[in-house]
């Protein structure tokens, strides 16, 4: 019984740590997108206003809700566009970018 409680506790701590890491990564990406958008808003189209990103909202929600299992075509197009326009997001995970699309 004692080993079971320890295992459950460790599992919960691990899940909490992973969730916090994902949240932190997502926050970093969102802030990077905001800084880039603010910096370039005078000269380029805002990422937030890009039609491909707006159109990907539902696909991004499905992707996040399914933990990456559902990958829609509009999300794929938006991820490509974001990575093309914002080179600093090329190393970001698809999950973090999908969350950023939802937070836009």
GISUL-V301692 format. One record per residue. N is the residue number from 1. RES is the residue in one letter. SS is DSSP state (a for helix, b for strand, c for the rest). Layout:
n & res & ss
N & RES & SS
N & RES & SS
This chain:
n & res & ss
1 & X & c
2 & X & a
3 & X & a
4 & X & a
5 & X & a
6 & X & a
7 & X & a
8 & X & a
9 & X & a
10 & X & a
11 & X & a
12 & X & a
13 & X & a
14 & X & a
15 & X & a
16 & X & a
17 & X & a
18 & X & a
19 & X & a
20 & X & a
21 & X & a
22 & X & a
23 & X & a
24 & X & a
25 & X & a
26 & X & a
27 & X & a
28 & X & a
29 & X & a
30 & X & a
31 & X & a
32 & X & a
33 & X & a
34 & X & a
35 & X & a
36 & X & a
37 & X & a
38 & X & a
39 & X & a
40 & X & a
41 & X & c
42 & X & c
43 & X & c
44 & X & c
45 & X & c
46 & X & c
47 & X & a
48 & X & a
49 & X & a
50 & X & c
51 & X & a
52 & X & a
53 & X & a
54 & X & a
55 & X & a
56 & X & c
57 & X & a
58 & X & a
59 & X & a
60 & X & a
61 & X & a
62 & X & a
63 & X & a
64 & X & a
65 & X & a
66 & X & c
67 & X & c
68 & X & c
69 & X & c
70 & X & c
71 & X & c
72 & X & c
73 & X & a
74 & X & a
75 & X & a
76 & X & a
77 & X & a
78 & X & a
79 & X & a
80 & X & a
81 & X & a
82 & X & a
83 & X & a
84 & X & a
85 & X & a
86 & X & c
87 & X & a
88 & X & a
89 & X & a
90 & X & c
91 & X & c
92 & X & c
93 & X & c
94 & X & a
95 & X & a
96 & X & a
97 & X & a
98 & X & a
99 & X & a
100 & X & a
101 & X & a
102 & X & a
103 & X & a
104 & X & c
